[in-house]
Amino acid sequence: MVLVSEPVLTLALVLVPEPVLALVSALVVDSSVLFDLPTGTTIVVTFSGVLIVMLVIHLVLIYGSKIHSRRGATSLDRPLERV
């Protein structure tokens, strides 16, 4: 089952990382200056946090619908077979 066509997926893989990278980099510089933190550590922690958030969003979008569609399906929906 293909949810997204290949050209759209390719376009998303090319266009999405650039703005995310720019946004996270700006967030790193701002928080490093604002809270007087070392830049290297702030980069690692911020990018790790963004990757974890993106993973959670991915899992909810991809597997959330599958879990929701299986909810309520039980083995009691059909009668038991006697052997």
Secondary structure, DSSP 8 states (H G I E B T S, - for coil): --SS-HHHHHHHHHHSHHHHHHHHHHHHHHHHHHHT--HHHHHHHHHHHHHHHHHHHHHHHHHHHHHHHHTT--GGGS-----
